[in-house]
Amino acid sequence: MSDLVVIAFPTEAKAEEVRQKVLELQKEYLIELGDAAIAVKQPDGSVKLNQLVNTTAMGAVSGTFWGTLIGLIFLMPLAGAAIGAASGALGGALTDVGVNDAFMKEVGETLQSGNAALFLLIRKLTTDKVLEDLKGVGGTVLRTSFDHTKEDALRAALAGISPPPAV
């Protein structure tokens, strides 16, 4: 079961900085992410998504490979590559992995112009160590699927407040 956390930041740069910090924590095996995307509210009111995985590009690359391979069998590798790339890109564009794009755009529309929201889909988490590393980075928790205790601890860590000692 994964947990979803949505944190708003005043700028896209700040959201990206925190995403990079979380990705470093993943390299240290302190957190396991299913997705880490950023939604930015543009001045014209539209919402731009900045995702880790570009499924359209991945589909095109995969389709090109398989299309070329099949094209070689029929002695038409260029045609096979072109058809494979097109169908792979289409399949990739229709694939949605991680946090739902429509949900991210819906949340992004609630932001003020220029603000960004960081979406983290968390599979596993070493809570105390991750919160210590995120202490004081700022941001406002918009939504979580955490229980109240974890959510309060996250809010305190983002604000740079030390949690009360356990009794």
Number of C-alpha atoms within 10 A of each C-alpha: 5 15 16 18 20 21 21 26 22 18 16 19 12 19 26 19 12 18 19 13 15 21 17 13 20 16 10 10 12 17 19 19 19 15 17 24 22 25 26 30 24 17 11 8 15 13 23 16 17 15 16 12 14 14 20 20 16 17 23 25 19 18 25 26 19 19 26 22 18 17 20 15 11 11 12 14 19 15 17 23 24 18 19 25 25 19 18 25 22 17 17 21 16 12 12 15 13 16 17 9 15 10 10 21 19 12 21 26 18 13 20 15 18 16 21 29 32 27 26 23 21 17 14 16 18 12 13 13 13 18 21 15 14 18 18 16 16 20 21 15 18 13 14 18 13 14 9 10 8 15 16 13 18 26 20 18 22 21 16 16 13 14 14 8 5 4 3
